[in-house]
Amino acid sequence: MRYFLILFAALLPARALALDTAPLAEAVEAARTAEGIPGVSVMIARGDERLFSQGFGLANVELATPATPHSIYQIGSLAKTFTAVGIMLLVEDGKLALDESITHYLPEAPAHWKPVTLRALVGMRSGIADYEEASLEGDDEALIDLHRDYTDAELITRLGRAPLLFAPGTRVQYSNSNYVVLGALMTRIAGEPYIDFLTRRLFRPAGMNTARKASLEAVIPNRADGYVHAADLRNADWVSPTLYSTGDGGLMMSVEDLARWHQLLVNKTQPLAQTFAPMWSVAPYPDGTRPVIGYALGWQAQSAGGVSVVGHGGTWAGYRAYFLHVPSTGLSVAVLANLESAGTGRLAWKLAGLVDPRLYRQAAASDPDPKTTQAHRALFKALLDGKTIEGAMTPGAAVLWTSRARQELLDFASPVRTSQSFVLVRRDKRQAVYRLDAGRFDVVLEMALDKNRRVSGINVTIE
């Protein structure tokens, strides 16, 4: 009789087997409490089914306003995904070409940007320095002052003052400047502010009715306020209105908007269906080698448990966001929080793992073998410093971890070098997985182990 029951259960439609949402709610509340996050809103959907949508904690601490699925958050760099889609719409309109130099469209751009193509900008391969980190040699002034307003022309002029960090196309380096330029370019080519173009061509047709330009001045119903942890909880620092709403992170929305975005991703008949797949593919370098960090066209592309996953995170002005999508199963998870240091990526992956165990990346509650963890930590630090530890790696693994691979990781998440965190996720005879806090990102480090417990391979992904 037991075999009959198992067979019968397998024949039931997937939506008839209701998901137990209690572990999802418990996981969110545990993370919110542990990290001191004021408010979190979460959405999980698979295919046409909404599995979970709920708010936790407070959207506004001063007024004790509860967070809900309708709470609106600044989404930071998650906005890059939408900016990239806007660029692709203009490509489909025949107004842009991905392999054309950006100086063709922005003739006022500096001459040394001529080798930079539109594709290199969207894929983080331009070599243009990140405005949040760069300054000119001998000049303590940052390229961009976050407390000043700039026109698009002034932004391009200031960003163009710095030399390119590498030959365009030859490396992947995360740079917000790429998407500042893309926002200005979209405005130029579309003939309207880039946010108006996105609203008209993407948000409103998708039913994302509250997705909008980020603003500190506008009265926005259901806005969640952004906070940071210093000695205690405080409001986030002020950012100038123009820099609060540039193409690298200037959008606000709710998880309800992201639920409708999910529907665009899974609806194979809608007009954008043919646009997404090419954006999820990570192209090799000109010499045929593949990047260590899987940044495609406005999406981070990686895998877990042999399953391809795409998504993006965001951190900006008191908020943190993360959205992941599994193309093969149609699963999407969105986490928005009103604390700049919130681990939204960790939480999104944990929730995804509770729905689909193949994606499980939950940190272990305890480490049964701290000595092995310390040995792996020492090895990874040595590799980041350009060194090796004799006998710790197989010869083949040492060869694969090239200087370019090391540099690419440091380019993308430089704080990983000084990160104090090195948390065991899981470890068995064949693999050890750790998570490191690298500021804007979490770095997931996977080490393959041979029969002698030596590291035989390394894979790095970004959350």
Phi, psi and omega in degrees: 000326181299320181295324178297318181294321179296316179297318181298318179297323181292334182275350180290147174302148184302321185287345179285338178270091188297138177282134175283109184274352182301315178297329178294311179298320180295320180294319180295312183293325177296316179293317180300315181291315183297324184264358180066036181278126179300308184217145179221137172237138188228142173224133175230129179220154176219119184060230180271005186254127171276115184272327188197135177205115187199152172252151182225140176075212190241130172285329177223117185288319183299322183258003180055042180274123182294146171281140180224174174296344179266356178297139185254126184241152166287131188258004176054223188290351170302336177298337180301324178301317182287323175299318179297319178296320177301319176298317180296326176297319178291328174296315179295331177285351182082013182265345178223156174231129186298330184259017175270147176296142179291340177290342176294326182264335180236077185298340178281352178296154183296151184299328183287356173272358185303323179288352182278117178268167176299320179300320180296323177296309184296326183265013178061039180236023187278328188088359177285129186293148178289126184294339180283341186242337191270148167215163181278149180302130181077009183228115181284349181285130176295157178301322181231130175267117185295349182257008179246151173268143178225150167279166177300320180297319179294322178298315180296319179298315182290318178296329181284353179290331182273145176290158174295143182280338179197167178295127183306136179093347187266349179213162171252123176220124182293125181213117177299333182302325179306317186273341167297314179296318180297322177297317178295321179295317179299318177300316181297312187282323181284339180076020177203157179309141187303325180292327177292322178297314179297320180297315184289318188266339187235302189294308184293316176301329180277354184080015177277074196283345178251356174298134188199172173298135176290137182207139173269346186262325185292150172275112186241108178304139177069016178296133169270135179277146183265140184228160173228156174263121170243238171294328175212185180288134177213165178290150181291157179294154179284139175237144182301149183305320182289319182284345176283347188224030177279172188293350180274347183183026191262040181236152173233144177193176179249170175291339174295320174298320181289335173294322178287326173300316176305318180298325175297320184291328185261348181275102187289347183264349182283158189301332183275356186305321182281351181277324190290313186306313177298332180286343182266358184264127180269114182283147175289167173287167180304331180274003177095346178285160183253145178298150174288318179264124185275073175261118182266232180253084181083005178228144168272128182244127181209187179219156176213126181060030181078007181253131178284134181227137176236157179171194178195151174249176178201141178219125181190128165050045175096007182230159173214144186219155172205138176224128175232152182218137178251101185302323186289331182247351181072021178273134174229143176228128177238133177227121176241136183221154180254043172222127188298331182263008183298141180274064183294327177294313178303315183292318179300317179292324178296316179295319177300321179291330177289331177276317180229102186303340178297336184266007191295123177227025183296138178292141179293147180288330180211160181251112183285346183218075183301331181296319178294320177300316180295324178294318178291324178296317180296321179295315182295320177298319179298318179296321178294332178272005179081023182238174173227165175245118186305130177083353183276336182234154172287154179304321180296321180293321180297325179290321183291329180279083187279167177297327179290322177298317178298314182294322180297318178296317180293326176297319186279322184216067186303327180296350179298333181295325182253006182299134179272349182269141175203083192260128177292129173264307174197158179205137173219198184290339187251344187204147172230132182235130181231159176236135179237139176276118181240041176078252181295341185229159160260139176255126176258120184252119178250124179244118174280140184242140175270183185295340178264011178071015174278154178283119183254355178188153181226134174230135181238130174231162185246136173242000000 
